[in-house]
Amino acid sequence: MTGRQTQFYIDIVYGIGFSVGFGYLLFVGMDPRVAAFQGGLVLGYFLRVWENMSVYEQILEEEIAEEAEAAVAEEAEAAVADEVAERVPGEAQTQVEREVEAQVEDEVSAEVEAQVEDEVSAEVEAQVPEEVPAAVKERVDEVVEKRVDEKLETQIDDRDETSLAHSNDSHRSDDSA
């Protein structure tokens, strides 16, 4: 039997006991033993009701505490989620920009220097005889620097445009989300 069924049967037994006792006192006459038994039934029933109320109070307190814990957990989760949603995109964008800028500059410089040196060396070896006057060397150095600067600027501009396009795409995807 479950708890509620047991309580129902106990209430039925008390009800039958009250009815039989009051019926006896009413129809048969006043008997002190039956009256004492009735008094015991009434006192026992009141004690049972008091115990049930204490148990119900304890159950209610536990349920209220569980609901309060769940509500606090939900509020904390919502607050953390809001703060993360506010802070992460801005900080991530800033961090990505810093890292891209540093890596692009280093890679572009290294790539341009290597490529220009190879191209210039190949061109100089193919077109210029072994002994080059000092004036020709100066001219080559100027051309190399000019080409390096131009290629560096072009590649930086291309990378910046690519970075801007990627960041605009990510902003658009953030806006649509």
C-alpha positions in Angstrom: 0.0 0.0 0.0 1.1 3.5 -0.7 1.3 6.3 1.9 -2.0 7.9 0.8 -3.9 4.6 0.8 -2.6 3.8 4.2 -3.7 7.2 5.5 -7.1 6.6 4.0 -7.6 3.3 5.7 -6.4 4.7 9.0 -9.0 7.5 8.7 -11.7 4.8 7.9 -10.8 2.9 11.0 -11.0 6.1 13.2 -14.3 7.0 11.5 -15.8 3.5 12.2 -14.5 3.7 15.8 -16.1 7.1 16.4 -19.4 6.0 14.8 -19.6 2.8 16.8 -18.6 4.5 20.1 -21.0 7.4 19.7 -23.8 5.0 18.6 -23.3 2.9 21.7 -23.3 5.9 23.9 -26.4 7.2 22.2 -28.5 4.1 22.1 -27.3 1.9 24.9 -26.5 4.5 27.5 -23.6 6.2 29.1 -20.8 3.8 30.0 -17.6 5.3 31.4 -15.4 2.7 29.6 -16.9 3.6 26.2 -16.6 7.3 26.9 -12.9 6.9 27.9 -12.4 4.9 24.7 -14.0 7.7 22.7 -11.8 10.2 24.5 -8.7 8.2 23.6 -9.9 8.0 20.0 -10.4 11.7 19.8 -7.0 12.4 21.4 -5.2 9.8 19.1 -6.8 11.3 16.0 -5.7 14.9 17.0 -2.2 13.6 17.6 -2.3 11.9 14.2 -3.4 15.1 12.5 -0.7 17.1 14.2 2.0 14.5 13.1 0.7 14.7 9.5 0.8 18.5 9.6 4.4 18.3 10.8 5.4 15.9 8.0 3.6 18.1 5.4 5.4 21.2 6.7 8.8 19.4 6.3 7.9 18.2 2.8 6.8 21.7 1.8 10.0 23.2 3.2 12.1 20.7 1.2 10.2 21.4 -2.0 10.4 25.2 -1.5 14.2 24.9 -0.9 14.6 22.8 -4.1 12.6 25.3 -6.1 14.6 28.2 -4.7 17.9 26.4 -5.6 16.6 25.8 -9.1 15.6 29.4 -9.5 18.9 30.7 -8.2 20.7 28.3 -10.6 18.6 29.5 -13.6 19.3 33.2 -12.7 23.0 32.5 -12.4 23.1 30.7 -15.7 21.2 33.5 -17.4 23.5 36.2 -15.9 26.6 34.3 -16.9 25.2 33.7 -20.4 24.4 37.4 -20.9 27.8 38.5 -19.7 29.6 35.9 -21.9 27.4 37.1 -24.9 28.4 40.7 -24.2 32.2 40.2 -23.6 33.3 37.4 -25.8 32.6 38.8 -29.3 34.4 42.1 -28.6 37.4 40.5 -26.9 37.6 37.8 -29.6 37.5 40.4 -32.4 40.3 42.4 -30.7 42.4 39.4 -30.1 42.0 38.2 -33.7 42.9 41.6 -35.1 46.1 41.7 -33.0 47.2 38.3 -34.0 46.4 38.7 -37.7 48.2 42.0 -37.8 51.3 40.6 -36.1 51.4 37.4 -38.2 50.6 39.2 -41.5 53.4 41.7 -41.0 56.0 39.0 -40.2 54.9 36.7 -43.0 54.7 39.4 -45.6 58.1 40.8 -44.7 59.8 37.4 -44.8 58.0 36.3 -48.0 58.8 39.6 -49.8 62.4 39.6 -48.8 63.0 36.1 -49.9 61.1 36.5 -53.1 62.8 39.8 -54.0 66.2 38.6 -53.2 65.8 35.5 -55.4 64.3 37.4 -58.3 66.9 40.2 -58.1 69.8 37.8 -57.8 68.5 35.8 -60.8 68.0 38.9 -62.9 71.3 40.4 -62.0 73.2 37.2 -62.7 71.4 36.8 -66.0 71.7 40.3 -67.3 74.8 41.8 -65.7 78.4 40.6 -66.3 80.6 39.5 -63.4 82.0 42.9 -62.7 79.4 45.6 -62.1 80.4 49.1 -61.6 79.4 50.7 -58.3 76.8 52.9 -59.9 74.9 49.8 -61.2 75.0 48.2 -57.8 73.4 51.3 -56.2 70.8 51.4 -58.9 70.0 47.7 -58.3 69.7 48.3 -54.5 67.3 51.2 -55.2 65.2 49.1 -57.5 65.1 46.3 -55.0 64.0 48.6 -52.1 61.4 50.1 -54.3 60.0 46.7 -55.4 60.1 45.4 -51.8 58.2 48.5 -50.6 55.7 48.2 -53.5 55.2 44.5 -53.0 55.0 44.9 -49.3 52.4 47.6 -49.6 50.4 45.6 -52.1 50.4 42.5 -50.1 49.6 44.4 -46.9 46.7 46.1 -48.7 45.5 42.8 -50.1 45.7 41.1 -46.7 44.0 44.1 -45.0 41.2 43.9 -47.6 41.0 40.2 -47.0 40.9 40.7 -43.3 38.3 43.4 -43.6 36.2 41.2 -45.9 36.5 38.3 -43.3 35.6 40.6 -40.4 32.7 42.1 -42.4 31.5 38.6 -43.1 31.8 37.6 -39.5 30.0 40.8 -38.5 27.2 40.0 -41.0 26.9 36.5 -39.6 26.9 37.9 -36.1 24.2 40.3 -37.0 22.1 37.7 -38.7 22.5 35.3 -35.7 
